[in-house]
Amino acid sequence: MRFILILTLLSFNFLYVKTTLSEDNIPVRITIYPTIIDKNVVGSSTTIINSKIIRENSHLPLGQLLGKFSGINFENLYSGVDVKSSVRIRGFGEQATRNVLILINGTRISDMTIAGANLSRILTEDVQEIEIIKGGVASVLFGDGASAGAINIITKDPLYLKDKFQIKNSLKSFNTKKQVISSTQKFDDFVIDYSINNFETDGYRDNSDYDQSSFGFNLTKFNDDSSRSFIEFKHNDEQTRLPGSILLTDFYTNPKYSRFPEDFATEKITSLKIGKEIKLENDSKFSTILRLENKDQYSSMLSWGIRYKSKTALNTAHLNSQYINNESSFGTGVTSKFGIDIYNSTYKVDANNWQYTQYINKAEQRIIEPSIILNIKDKKIKGLNYEVGARSHHYDIEVFNYLEPKVMVLSNKEDNYAWSFGADYNIEKEKKIFGHVARSYRSPRLDEIVTVGPSTNVNPLKHQFSHEIELGYEQNSGDQRYKISAFKTLIKNQIFYNPTSFANENYDPSVHKGLEFEFDKKISEKLDFNSNSTFINSYVTKGDFKGNETPYVPKWTANATLGYEIDKNSRFNYSYKYFGKTRAGNDDNYLLPKSKSYQISDMNYSYKFKNFTLNSFVNNVLNEKYYTNLILGTGNVGYVYPQAGRTIGLEIEAEF
């Protein structure tokens, strides 16, 4: 707490100037968040989840909300929380954590290891909207690790927050409790915004307790009517029990069982972000953001009588600068966006092997990525809009072994690039054809190219790249909208784990192709219907595993939501999800049958009165018994991660 007070005082000193904002001198709307895109990527099937949808689904973990949209699958290892989860886009299954980039306000939270981004660190109450950018065009927008797409989570803009003090409490099955306290206070020329969160649950299974607490603080200073500075501090502390997978046979008899009753992990993340944005002439904009993050993790696992303990530390610095010129020297109607991202990461692991011998390894990674995007409105053909973009990728990694005198295990430098060309053509005011071609890339993650363990074996992996094409049609008449999109991606050097060689290898090539359908209709003034379905065929086309389907990718998924506005203060929603059968992980020889498909129904009712909002819900109404992440284990048997049955809950929110 002393550190937070000191930080606050330093923030005031850093941001203080004598100018003030009166009601007659309201700042021009600018955003401190360099998302690069303007709501839609030209030529691409982009989805925007607005604040209304986020509020209506506030009872769901963030990952489950994302899974309601076309082309996206969400599966977690431990039911009810986002920890140990994976967001999968367009045919990427067990490799999704390395190919789907998760960002907050344009700054990545995915790191240099294969571990997925921890969505549980994101407080849903702080989220204003979510941008889902599908396909390799996301590599041009955001860089390495976005071959499948990107999820850009935009938090609430301090400029448009009113003074408030908010308290939210929720209770749910499995002794799940959540408390959120947040406040926003505006002064003459600056805004203070903070939130405190505490979440705890016993979990659905044995040894699945989860405890999390977080604190966030933002101080934004409006220097004049066209610029602002800000400083943001966040700390997240969580403790996770690790029940692990269980035999498929045990799932049907005792799904709550844990094979690892003592395993646990902890994670502490502290981040500091400082930035400034200036609005220039002709609606041009310049922004610079520096983000520093420290992540400390500890895990303890008991296997075959051996206690494995591992302590890791990851420090990351990310500098992002952008210049956006709405009327550039290229000519009228052209918007240009120039940017550069610079990353520096240091990863250190201190652990023991099966002989209780300590090992200490350290890795250092540097990435430099300049980018340019041009948006061009055709002067001759009305309604035709182009977007051209490119990004260069410079990658440098070194790994050292500290068991003995410092020994360099790996030194690797690589260059890569991404490009995209997209076009929208508005046939009429309500009808649009869109399409794009793109090239994307991704660098091997640290623990794919080198075993950061006692042996430090190096896998000579090539960098992955892919080519993609997409074509779609959308019609929106106000009370009815439908969209269809077809896509195909050819992936070269796709990085897979080979269970035979016990190493990551390049499979060359792989194909992901499919169709996405979306249909929304306002049936009446009070009744609305939203739906989507996705067909995906994802497989290897050559080599020893030719024809093999990508694990964890269903051929068909579907979602539907029916919402009824009972009156201006109350609403009822019914949601349905279908998830098809998938191939098991670690099973290149198809020794296991596909996992079972499942269907989930959810209901929630919200009621608002004065300063209070009541939200009640029932998830998995029909008590479907299902699991995720079927994997082939020793002895050619299947292991799975059971998911919760019927879950009920109640949220009460007060705002003053």
Secondary structure as the mmCIF struct_conf table of DSSP 4:
data_model
#
loop_
_struct_conf.conf_type_id
_struct_conf.id
_struct_conf.beg_label_comp_id
_struct_conf.beg_label_asym_id
_struct_conf.beg_label_seq_id
_struct_conf.end_label_comp_id
_struct_conf.end_label_asym_id
_struct_conf.end_label_seq_id
HELX_RH_AL_P HELX_RH_AL_P1 ARG A 2 LEU A 15
BEND BEND1 LYS A 18 LYS A 18
TURN_TY1_P TURN_TY1_P1 GLU A 23 ASP A 24
BEND BEND2 ASN A 25 ASN A 25
HELX_LH_PP_P HELX_LH_PP_P1 ILE A 26 ARG A 29
BEND BEND3 ILE A 32 ILE A 32
BEND BEND4 ILE A 37 ILE A 37
BEND BEND5 LYS A 39 ASN A 40
TURN_TY1_P TURN_TY1_P2 VAL A 42 GLY A 43
BEND BEND6 SER A 44 SER A 44
STRN STRN1 THR A 46 ILE A 49
HELX_RH_AL_P HELX_RH_AL_P2 SER A 51 GLU A 56
TURN_TY1_P TURN_TY1_P3 ASN A 57 HIS A 59
BEND BEND7 LEU A 60 LEU A 60
HELX_RH_AL_P HELX_RH_AL_P3 LEU A 62 LEU A 66
TURN_TY1_P TURN_TY1_P4 GLY A 67 LYS A 68
BEND BEND8 PHE A 69 PHE A 69
TURN_TY1_P TURN_TY1_P5 SER A 70 GLY A 71
STRN STRN2 ILE A 72 ASN A 76
BEND BEND9 LEU A 77 TYR A 78
TURN_TY1_P TURN_TY1_P6 SER A 79 GLY A 80
BEND BEND10 VAL A 81 ASP A 82
TURN_TY1_P TURN_TY1_P7 VAL A 83 LYS A 84
STRN STRN3 SER A 85 ILE A 89
TURN_TY1_P TURN_TY1_P8 ARG A 90 GLY A 91
TURN_TY1_P TURN_TY1_P9 GLU A 94 GLN A 95
HELX_RH_AL_P HELX_RH_AL_P4 ALA A 96 ASN A 99
STRN STRN4 VAL A 100 ILE A 104
TURN_TY1_P TURN_TY1_P10 ASN A 105 GLY A 106
STRN STRN5 THR A 107 ARG A 108
BEND BEND11 MET A 112 ALA A 115
HELX_LH_PP_P HELX_LH_PP_P2 GLY A 116 ALA A 117
HELX_RH_3T_P HELX_RH_3T_P1 LEU A 119 ARG A 121
BEND BEND12 ILE A 122 ILE A 122
HELX_RH_3T_P HELX_RH_3T_P2 THR A 124 ASP A 126
STRN STRN6 VAL A 127 LYS A 134
BEND BEND13 GLY A 135 GLY A 135
TURN_TY1_P TURN_TY1_P11 GLY A 136 GLY A 136
HELX_RH_AL_P HELX_RH_AL_P5 VAL A 137 PHE A 142
TURN_TY1_P TURN_TY1_P12 ASP A 144 GLY A 145
BEND BEND14 SER A 147 ALA A 148
STRN STRN7 GLY A 149 THR A 155
HELX_LH_PP_P HELX_LH_PP_P3 LYS A 156 ASP A 157
HELX_RH_3T_P HELX_RH_3T_P3 PRO A 158 TYR A 160
HELX_LH_PP_P HELX_LH_PP_P4 LEU A 161 LYS A 162
BEND BEND15 ASP A 163 ASP A 163
STRN STRN8 LYS A 164 LYS A 172
TURN_TY1_P TURN_TY1_P13 SER A 173 ASN A 175
STRN STRN9 THR A 176 LYS A 186
BEND BEND16 ASP A 188 ASP A 189
STRN STRN10 PHE A 190 THR A 201
BEND BEND17 TYR A 204 ARG A 205
TURN_TY1_P TURN_TY1_P14 ASP A 206 ASN A 207
STRN STRN11 TYR A 210 ASP A 224
TURN_TY1_P TURN_TY1_P15 ASP A 225 SER A 226
STRN STRN12 SER A 227 ARG A 241
STRN STRN13 ILE A 246 LEU A 247
HELX_RH_AL_P HELX_RH_AL_P6 LEU A 248 THR A 253
TURN_TY1_P TURN_TY1_P16 PRO A 255 LYS A 256
BEND BEND18 ARG A 259 ARG A 259
TURN_TY1_P TURN_TY1_P17 PRO A 261 GLU A 262
STRN STRN14 PHE A 264 LYS A 279
HELX_RH_3T_P HELX_RH_3T_P4 GLU A 281 ASP A 283
STRN STRN15 LYS A 285 SER A 303
TURN_TY1_P TURN_TY1_P18 TRP A 304 GLY A 305
STRN STRN16 ILE A 306 ASN A 325
BEND BEND19 ASN A 326 GLU A 327
TURN_TY1_P TURN_TY1_P19 SER A 329 PHE A 330
TURN_TY1_P TURN_TY1_P20 THR A 332 GLY A 333
STRN STRN17 VAL A 334 ASN A 352
TURN_TY1_P TURN_TY1_P21 TRP A 354 GLN A 355
STRN STRN18 GLN A 358 LYS A 377
BEND BEND20 LYS A 379 ILE A 381
TURN_TY1_P TURN_TY1_P22 LYS A 382 GLY A 383
STRN STRN19 LEU A 384 ASN A 401
BEND BEND21 LEU A 403 PRO A 405
STRN STRN20 VAL A 407 GLU A 428
TURN_TY1_P TURN_TY1_P23 LYS A 429 GLU A 430
STRN STRN21 LYS A 431 ARG A 442
HELX_LH_PP_P HELX_LH_PP_P5 SER A 443 ARG A 445
HELX_RH_AL_P HELX_RH_AL_P7 LEU A 446 ILE A 449
STRN STRN22 VAL A 450 VAL A 450
TURN_TY1_P TURN_TY1_P24 VAL A 452 SER A 455
STRN STRN23 VAL A 458 VAL A 458
HELX_LH_PP_P HELX_LH_PP_P6 LEU A 461 HIS A 463
STRN STRN24 GLN A 464 ASN A 476
BEND BEND22 GLY A 478 ASP A 479
STRN STRN25 GLN A 480 LYS A 492
BEND BEND23 ASN A 493 ASN A 493
STRN STRN26 GLN A 494 ASN A 498
TURN_TY1_P TURN_TY1_P25 PRO A 499 PHE A 502
STRN STRN27 ALA A 503 TYR A 507
STRN STRN28 SER A 510 LYS A 522
BEND BEND24 SER A 524 LYS A 526
STRN STRN29 LEU A 527 VAL A 540
BEND BEND25 LYS A 542 GLY A 543
TURN_TY1_P TURN_TY1_P26 ASP A 544 GLY A 547
HELX_LH_PP_P HELX_LH_PP_P7 ASN A 548 ASN A 548
STRN STRN30 GLU A 549 GLU A 549
HELX_LH_PP_P HELX_LH_PP_P8 THR A 550 THR A 550
TURN_TY1_P TURN_TY1_P27 PRO A 551 TYR A 552
BEND BEND26 LYS A 555 LYS A 555
STRN STRN31 TRP A 556 ASP A 567
TURN_TY1_P TURN_TY1_P28 LYS A 568 ASN A 569
STRN STRN32 SER A 570 PHE A 579
HELX_LH_PP_P HELX_LH_PP_P9 ARG A 583 ALA A 584
STRN STRN33 GLY A 585 GLY A 585
TURN_TY1_P TURN_TY1_P29 ASN A 586 ASN A 586
TURN_TY1_P TURN_TY1_P30 ASP A 588 ASN A 589
BEND BEND27 LEU A 592 LEU A 592
HELX_LH_PP_P HELX_LH_PP_P10 PRO A 593 SER A 597
STRN STRN34 TYR A 598 PHE A 609
TURN_TY1_P TURN_TY1_P31 LYS A 610 ASN A 611
STRN STRN35 PHE A 612 ASN A 619
BEND BEND28 ASN A 620 ASN A 620
TURN_TY1_P TURN_TY1_P32 VAL A 621 LEU A 622
STRN STRN36 TYR A 627 GLY A 633
TURN_TY1_P TURN_TY1_P33 THR A 634 ASN A 636
STRN STRN37 VAL A 637 PRO A 642
STRN STRN38 THR A 647 GLU A 655
#
